[in-house]
């Protein structure tokens, strides 16, 4: 891992168009080699976008591998480039909502697009925050990732095992909670809510935390700018009348918002994750495949 991190450090000096194209080339190679992840991606796309011909889904899956690989190599810029370069490359629309952050609890709801780390950096260039963090198995990578995500300002990182109490305390101290809400964490604290027409285990925590703290929920999505010009980080207006009394309905509202954003940049959503892994009782996993298939 250390040689790979050393290579990333060297590559962060490259112009972004060169680094981006390099990342896409690596992604194309990985699409050909990683049969298991390719199968997961195509399974997700078949469930989420059955209207597409299979040939189009394969093209989209390949573009996703390219985008995902590109985002990983471009993290070198996020981790080591000077602040002035980052401010040139990150276009924030309309801006980090500092007035709302300073006036009360805020949840920055960031779906799993491949550039999500850019959204975190854009926020931390302006304010401290708190978030959930999963420790990486490789210590060298874990150290670099932690340092890269907190090099501009201190960030409070909590383990998922600690529950929501530390997060709620931090929010009451005016730390925005940078929340990644749209992965399959099992059926605990989740509800089966449609995601692209298929029930998916969906966290109800965004609604429950917002209800308990009175937090404004502000979605933020990071995507690539065209032509390798950098990244766009878009902060959306705070959701009105959220969460209401029905946490399942609040979760469905969240999924609908994410679906709309995915339609805008379908190759950049995190399709390599088993989004439909947890199933209702008696329903088999959609990811099971015969040993002969890739």
LOLUM-909867 format. One record per atom (N, C-alpha, C): residue in one letter; x negated, y, z negated. Coordinates in steps of 0.02 Angstrom, whole numbers, plus 50000, padded with zeros to 5 digits. Layout:
BEGIN
AXYZ...
END
This chain:
BEGIN
X499594993950000X500005000050000X499575006350000X499015006249963X498595012249960X498325014250029X498095009350071X497885011350139X498445014450179X499065011850171X499635014650207X499775021750184X499735022950118X499845029650092X499295034350116X498675031650121X498135035750147X498255037650220X498515032950259X498685034450329X499225039750332X499735039150289X500265044250289X499985051150273X499525051350225X499225057850208X498865060850268X498495056650304X498145059150364X498645061550417X499185057850426X499665059450478X500065065750463X500095067850400X500495073750385X500205080150415X499575079850438X499265085550471X499495086250543X499795080950571X499995081250641X500585086050651X500655088850711X501265092650726X501875087950720X502425090750699X503015086550688X503235082850752X503215085850812X503425082050871X502995075750882X502355076150866X501915070350874X502085065050821X502155067250759X502315062550705X503005059450716X503485063450738X504155060750750X504165055450803X503805056650858X503785051650912X503415045450890X502895046250850X502545040450823X503015036250780X503405039550738X503885035950696X504395032250737X504635035150790X505115031750833X504815025750868X504185026250888X503845020550919X503805014750869X503605016250808X503575011050756X504275008050745X504785012250745X505475009850736X505685005050791X505485006450853X505655001950908X505324995150898X504704995150875X504344988850862X504694985050805X504874988550752X505204985250696X505894982450715X506244985850760X506884983350784X506794976550817X506254975650853X506124969250886X505894963950837X505554965950783X505244961050738X505684959150678X506074963850652X506434962650589X507134960050604X507174953650618X507814950650637X508344951150583X508154950250520X508644950450466X508954957450460X508534962550461X508804969350455X509194971350518X508974968850575X509354970150637X510044967050633X510084960950604X510734957650596X511184961550549X510914964050493X511304967950446X511574974250480X511134977650517X511344983750551X511894982450601X511814977350642X512324975850693X512974973550661X512924969850605X513534967850570X513914973950545X513554978650514X513874984750491X514214988550548X513864989050604X514134992750660X514734989250691X514734982550692X515314978950718X515924980150673X515814980650608X516374981650562X516604988950562X516134993550569X516315000650565X516535003450631X516275000850686X516415003650752X516594998150802X517144994450788X517334988950833X517534991350902X517674997750909X517885000350974X517305000951023X516685000750998X516105001251043X515964994551076X515764994451139X515514988251169X514884985951133X514764979451132X514184976751097X513534979851123X513484981051187X512884984051215X512754990951185X513294994851173X513215001451143X513015000851070X513284995851036X513084994950966X512344993050960X512094988951006X511384987151005X510954993351018X511154997551064X510795003851077X510795008251015X511375008650982X511435012750922X511005009950866X510995003250859X510575000150808X509835001650820X509625001350883X508925002850899X508765010150882X509225014750898X509115021750882X509085022750806X509485018750770X509455019350697X508765017250670X508505011750695X507835009650673X507325015050689X507385018150747X506925023550765X506995029450717X507615031350702X507735037050657X507495035450586X507625029350563X507435027450495X506675027450488X506335024350537X505605024350536X505325031450539X505605035350583X505375042250590X505445045950523X505995045050489X506105048650426X505595046550373X505395040250374X504905037950324X504215041050337X504005041050400X503355044050415X503365051550404X503935054750418X503975061950408X503995063950335X504115059050291X504075060650219X503375063050201X502875061150239X502195063450226X502175071050225X502555074250269X502585081550269X502925084050206X503465080750186X503825082850126X503375082150064X502965076950063X502555075550004X501925079849999X501635081750057X500965084850054X500905091550091X501365093250134X501295099550170X501415105450124X501115111250139X501225117150097X501945119550102X502145123250051X502835125650047X503025129850108X502565133950132X502715138250189X502905134150251X502555128550262X502725124250319X503415121250311X503575118950250X504235116050238X504785121050250X504685127150227X505205132250237X505315133850310X504785133150351X504865134250423X505255128450455X505155122450431X505445116550463X506135114750438X506315116850377X506965115150348X507435121050358X507965119950396X508465125150408X509075123650363X509175127950314X509705126850265X510315130950285X510885127650290X511505130950311X512045129950257X512375135250233X512175142250240X511635144250191X511485139850143X510985141050093X511135136750032X510635135849989X510755132149927X511245136249885X511805133149862X512335137049828X512145138949757X511665143549751X511405145349685X511935148649641X512385152449669X512895155649627X513315150449590X513515145249625X513915140049593X513495135949544X512865134549563X512425130749518X512315134449453X512245141049457X512115144949397X512735146349356X513325145449386X513935147249350X514275141349316X514065135149331X514395129449299X514125122949325X514365117249298X514125110749320X514255109649395X513785106449428X513835105249500X513585098149515X513955094649557X513725088449587X513565089749660X512935088649679X512745089049749X512805082049777X513325080949816X513495074249841X513135073049907X512635068749906X512205067749965X512275060649992X512645059550046X512705052950074X512035050350102X512005043850112X511385040650133X511255041350208X511065047350228X510775048350293X510015047750285X509675045850339X508965044250332X508545050250309X508785056250319X508405062250300X508595064850231X508905060750190X509155063250126X508605066250082X507985063850088X507445066850049X507345074150066X507495075950129X507425083050149X507925087350110X508535084650100X509035088350061X508795089449990X508465084349961X508195085149894X507655090449891X507205090449939X506665095449941X506955102449951X507435103149996X507745109650008X508045112449943X508355107949904X508645110149840X508105112049790X507585107849785X507075109049735X506615114949751X506635117249813X506275123449828X506605129449794X507235128549772X507605134049742X507785132949669X507865126649648X508115125449580X507915118549556X507885117649490X507805110949462X508435106849474X508375100249464X508965096049470X508855089649430X509375085549427X509315078949396X509605073849445X509395067649437X509635062449483X509505055649452X509785050549484X509645043549467X509035041349508X508595037549476X508005035149510X507905027749497X507775023949550X507615016849544X506865016049552X506535013449500X505815012649503X505615007849559X505115009849597X504865005649652X504415000149625X504424994449659X504034988649636X503294989949639X503064993449691X502364994949699X502195001349661X501745000949612X501605006749569X501305012649609X500855011149655X500545016549694X501075020349733X501535016749765X502065020049803X502535023749756X502685020749698X503125023949650X502825030549626X502175030549612X501845036649589X501875042249642X501745040349705X501755045349758X502465047949770X502945043349768X503645045349779X503885050149724X503735048549662X503935052949607X503595059749612X502945059649627X502575066049632X502845070149691X502985066849746X503225070449804X503905073549794X504335070149756X505005072649745X505045077949690X504505078849653X504535083749598X503945088549600X503625089449657X503015093449658X503135100849655X503745103149671X503875110349669X504185112449602X504595108049574X504925109549510X505025103049472X505055103449405X505205097349367X505905094749386X505965088149388X506615085149402X506725079749350X507325079649321X507495074549272X507775068449308X507425062849302X507625056649335X507855051649282X508445048949292X508735044249244X508815037449277X508755032249237X508885025449261X509645024249263X509855020449312X510565018649317X510805014949254X510335011449222X510515007549161X510705012149103X510485018449105X510635023049050X511355025549052X511705024249107X512395026549112X512435033949129X513025036849119X513145043749141X513035048949087X512965046949024X512905051848970X512315056548979X511695053948994X511145058649004X511255063449063X511585060949115X511735065249172X512215070849152X512725069149115X513215074149094X512905079349049X512445077249005X512095082048962X511675086849005X511325084149054X510915088349098X511345093149138X511925090849160X512375095249198X512625100949155X512755099649092X512985105049048X512445110149035X511805108249048X511245112849042X511105116349109X511585116049155X511555119349220X511065116149269X510925109649259X510535106049309X511025102749358X510985104349422X511415100949470X511235093549473X511735089449481X511645082249486X511625080349559X511045078349583X510955076149653X511165068849656X511755067649685X512065061049680X512095057649749X511875051349751X511905047249811X512445042049801X513045043249824X513635039549800X513865033649842X513545032349899X513875028149950X513515021749966X513235018549915X512955011849925X513365006749886X513265000449902X513624995049869X513234993049806X513494995049748X513174993249684X513554987749648X513974984049684X514374978849653X515054981549633X515444977249602X516134979149587X516224982849521X515684983249479X515734986949416X515794994349430X516274997649400X516385004849408X516515006749480X516775001949519X516925003149589X517635001049604X517875003249661X518515001149687X518424999349760X518834994749784X518804993049855X519214998249894X518835002349929X519125007949966X518895007550038X519345009050084X519175008450155X518575012950172X518115010050209X517565013750240X517545011550313X517735015950357X517835014250428X518325008450435X518855008550396X519385003750405X519294997050371X518724996050338X518594989750302X518484991250228X518814987650183X518704988850112X517974988050093X517704992850056X517014992650034X516984994749961X516574991349922X516484993149852X516215000249848X516615004749820X516455011849820X516465014549749X515925017949730X515885020649662X516435025749650X516755025249592X517235030349571X516905035649526X516245034849515X515895039349471X515925046649492X515885048449556X515925055549573X516555058849545X517125055549554X517745058349529X517765058449453X517545053049422X517565052649348X517105057849316X516505058749343X516045063649315X516295070749327X516575071949386X516845078549400X517425080149354X517855075149341X518425076249296X518195077549224X517675074049202X517445074749133X517065081149121X516725083749171X516305089749162X516595096049193X517115095349233X517365101049270X516895103349325X516475098749350X515965100549399X516265101949467X515975106649502X516115107649573X515735102349612X516075099249660X515755094149701X515605097249769X514955097849784X514725101149845X514345096049887X514625093849943X514265089049986X513675092450020X513145088550031X512565090950067X512315085250111X512185086850175X511975081850224X511365084450260X510855080150265X510235081950301X510185077750365X510035081050421X509965077650485X509375080750523X509165077250576X508625079850618X508885085750660X508465090750668X508585095850719X508375092950787X508695095150841X508495092550907X507785094750925X507475090850969X506825092750996X506255092650946X506325088650893X505795087950842X505605094750811X506125098950803X505995105650775X506005105750699X506225100350668X506275100350595X506915096950574X507205099450520X507795096350491X508325101650474X508945099550478X509505103850457X509785101150392X509855105350342X510175103550279X510805107850273X511375104650274X512005108350273X512365107250207X512495112750172X512905112550111X513615114350130X514075109950115X514785110950132X515135114450074X515705117550088X516085120750033X516285115649980X516305117949919X516515113549864X517225110949878X517335104649863X517995101749874X518505104849827X519065106949855X519605109749814X520055104149788X520315105249728X520785100549697X520495093449692X519855093049678X519515086649671X519295085849599X519405079949568X519625073649599X520375072349595X520745076349558X521445074749547X521515069249494X522095066149492X522235061149440X522075054049463X522005052849527X521915046149554X521185045449578X520795041549540X520085040749556X519985036649620X520435032049635X520385028249696X520505032849756X521005037149751X521145041949804X520545046749812X520225048549757X519635052949761X519065049349797X518985042849784X518465039049818X518615038549893X519255037649910X519435037449981X519295044150015X519435049549979X519285056250008X518535056850022X518125054449976X517405054649986X517215050550048X517475044450053X517295040250110X517515043350176X518095046550176X518335049850237X517855055350258X517615059150210X517135064450225X516495061450255X516245056050225X515635052950250X515745050150320X516315047150332X516475044650399X516435050250451X516695056050435X516675061650482X515965063750497X515545063850446X514845065750456X514475060350496X514635054050483X514305048650520X514475049050594X515095050650610X515285051350680X514875056750715X514645061750677X514255067150706X513535065150720X513265060550680X512565058350689X512525050950673X512825046650714X512905039550695X512255035750688X511735037650724X511105033950719X510735035550654X510935040850620X510555043050561X510845040750495X511395036950498X511665034250435X511295027750418X511305026050354X510885020550328X511215013750341X511215011650404X511555005450423X511184999150403X510554999650384X510184993650365X510364991250295X510744995050258X510994993050192X511624988750200X511684983650158X512284979350159X512874983050127X513164987550164X513704991650137X514324987650119X514434981950152X515024977850139X514834971350102X514304971450064X514054965450030X514554962749979X514804967049935X515284964949885X515964964449917X516284958549909X516924957449942X517464955949890X518094957349908X518644955149864X518624947649853X518914945449797X518884938349778X519104933949835X518694928849850X518874924049901X518664925849971X518414931949981X518214933950048X517464932950058X517254929450110X516544927950119X516144934150140X515494933750128X515054939150149X515034939550225X515074945550253X515034946150326X514324945350352X513824945050307X513134944850329X512854937850335X513244932850320X513004925950327X512904924450401X512334921450416X512184919750485X511874912750487X511934909550543X511624902950551X510874903750556X510484898750533X509744899450534X509464900650604X509824898750656X509564899550724X509634906550751X510054910550716X510184917250741X509754922350706X509624927950742X509274933550712X509674939850718
END
